[in-house]
């Protein structure tokens, strides 16, 4: 997920390592911790693989030099591939991975947004079915835990359905605009 996130942020603008870490913490903080011990080895690997490139720039803040990382064409392709992948993750990790992808929805095509929303919605319904099959009648604390988990799944399903409806409306509006422009051109 860190690779997906870093490439996505670098696709938007070149960043130095510290700024990249700050940006990652802003939107990934609810999913996972981001530390320097992970960032700089990742940047090194991405550079070795040709997904990013590094340039040296004078730093007005420190008076020295700093490395600025920017994405390459290969990095953009790698990011797109990562956006399309659906690895078999744990429930929590898959939720976090989806939210990272959702953060970058404005950078992908409408068809892929719809595909990712539908995939996550399906995963939530499957999890909902699993929770409904659990027997938690004996222990009140287990019951309360499962019911809270079910509430969270239901909230996510509602939110995903809302996002899917909005995305479908945008796609329909875009298609209507395209059709109108084609008719006006004739």
C-alpha positions in Angstrom: 0.0 0.0 0.0 2.9 2.3 0.7 4.2 1.9 -2.8 0.7 2.7 -4.3 0.4 5.7 -2.0 3.9 7.1 -2.7 3.5 6.8 -6.5 0.1 8.3 -6.4 1.3 11.4 -4.5 4.4 11.7 -6.6 2.2 11.6 -9.7 0.5 14.8 -8.5 3.8 16.6 -7.7 7.5 16.0 -7.1 8.3 15.9 -3.4 11.2 15.5 -1.1 11.2 12.6 1.4 10.1 14.5 4.5 7.2 16.1 2.6 6.2 12.8 1.1 6.1 11.3 4.6 4.0 14.2 5.9 1.5 13.8 2.9 1.3 10.0 3.5 0.6 10.5 7.2 -2.2 12.9 6.4 -4.4 10.5 4.5 -3.0 7.1 5.6 -2.8 7.8 9.3 -6.1 6.2 9.9 -5.0 3.0 8.2 -1.3 2.5 9.1 1.7 4.2 10.5 4.2 5.7 8.2 7.8 6.0 9.4 11.1 7.1 7.9 12.4 3.5 8.3 9.9 2.6 5.5 9.9 5.7 3.3 13.6 6.0 2.3 14.1 2.3 1.5 10.9 2.4 -0.6 12.2 5.5 -2.4 15.5 3.8 -3.1 13.7 0.7 -4.5 11.4 2.7 -6.6 14.3 4.7 -8.0 16.3 1.4 -8.7 13.3 0.0 -10.6 12.9 3.2 -12.7 9.6 4.2 -11.2 10.8 7.5 -9.8 13.8 9.7 -10.5 15.7 11.9 -8.1 17.1 15.4 -8.6 19.1 17.5 -6.2 17.8 20.9 -5.2 19.0 23.7 -2.9 16.9 23.8 0.2 16.2 27.4 1.4 15.0 26.1 4.8 18.2 24.2 5.7 20.7 26.0 3.5 21.8 22.6 2.1 20.7 20.3 -0.6 17.8 17.9 -0.6 16.6 15.2 -2.9 13.4 15.8 -4.9 11.6 12.7 -6.2 9.4 12.7 -9.2 7.5 9.9 -11.0 8.6 8.5 -14.4 6.4 7.1 -17.2 7.1 3.6 -15.9 6.1 4.7 -12.4 2.8 6.0 -13.7 2.1 2.7 -15.4 3.1 0.8 -12.2 0.8 3.0 -10.2 -2.1 2.2 -12.6 -1.4 -1.5 -12.3 -1.4 -1.3 -8.5 -4.7 0.6 -8.6 -6.3 -2.3 -10.6 -5.0 -5.1 -8.4 -7.2 -6.8 -5.9 -4.9 -8.8 -3.6 -6.3 -11.2 -1.1 -5.9 -9.2 2.0 -7.3 -9.4 5.5 -10.6 -7.6 6.1 -8.9 -4.5 7.7 -6.1 -4.3 5.2 -8.5 -4.6 2.3 -10.6 -1.7 3.8 -7.4 0.4 4.1 -6.3 -0.5 0.6 -9.7 0.6 -0.8 -9.5 3.9 1.1 -6.0 4.6 -0.3 -7.3 3.9 -3.8 -10.4 6.0 -3.2 -8.1 8.9 -2.2 -6.8 8.8 -5.8 -10.1 8.4 -7.6 -9.9 11.7 -9.4 -6.7 10.4 -11.1 -8.3 7.3 -12.7 -10.9 6.6 -15.4 -14.6 6.4 -14.5 -14.8 2.7 -15.5 -12.1 1.8 -13.0 -13.8 3.9 -10.3 -17.0 1.9 -10.8 -15.1 -1.4 -10.9 -13.3 -0.6 -7.6 -16.5 0.6 -5.9 -18.5 -2.5 -7.0 -15.6 -4.8 -5.9 -15.5 -3.2 -2.4 -19.3 -3.3 -2.1 -19.3 -7.0 -3.0 -16.6 -7.6 -0.3 -18.7 -5.7 2.3 -21.8 -7.7 1.4 -19.8 -11.0 1.8 -18.5 -9.8 5.2 -22.0 -8.9 6.2 -23.3 -12.4 5.3 -20.4 -13.9 7.3 -21.2 -11.8 10.4 -24.9 -12.7 10.2 -23.9 -16.4 10.3 -22.1 -16.1 13.6 -23.6 -17.4 16.8 -23.1 -14.8 19.5 -26.1 -15.5 21.7 -24.2 -16.7 24.7 -21.7 -14.0 25.5 -23.0 -10.4 25.8 -19.6 -8.9 25.1 -19.0 -11.0 22.0 -22.6 -10.1 20.8 -21.9 -6.4 21.4 -18.6 -6.7 19.4 -20.2 -8.5 16.5 -23.1 -6.1 16.4 -20.8 -3.1 16.4 -18.8 -4.7 13.6 -22.1 -5.3 11.7 -23.0 -1.6 12.2 -19.7 -0.5 10.8 -20.1 -2.8 7.7 -23.7 -1.4 7.2 -22.3 2.2 7.4 -19.7 1.3 4.9 -22.2 -0.3 2.5 -24.4 2.8 2.7 -21.4 5.1 2.0 -20.2 2.9 -0.9 -23.7 2.8 -2.4 -23.9 6.6 -2.2 -20.5 6.9 -3.9 -21.6 4.4 -6.5 -24.8 6.4 -7.2 -22.8 9.6 -7.5 -20.3 8.0 -9.8 -23.0 6.5 -12.0 -24.7 9.9 -12.2 -21.4 11.5 -13.2 -20.9 8.9 -15.9 -24.5 9.3 -17.2 -24.1 13.1 -17.2 -20.7 12.8 -19.0 -22.3 10.5 -21.6 -25.2 12.9 -22.1 -22.8 15.7 -22.6 -20.8 13.7 -25.1 -23.9 12.7 -27.0 -25.2 16.3 -27.1 -21.8 17.5 -28.4 -21.9 14.8 -31.1 -25.4 15.8 -32.2 -24.4 19.5 -32.2 -21.4 18.7 -34.4 -23.7 17.0 -37.0 
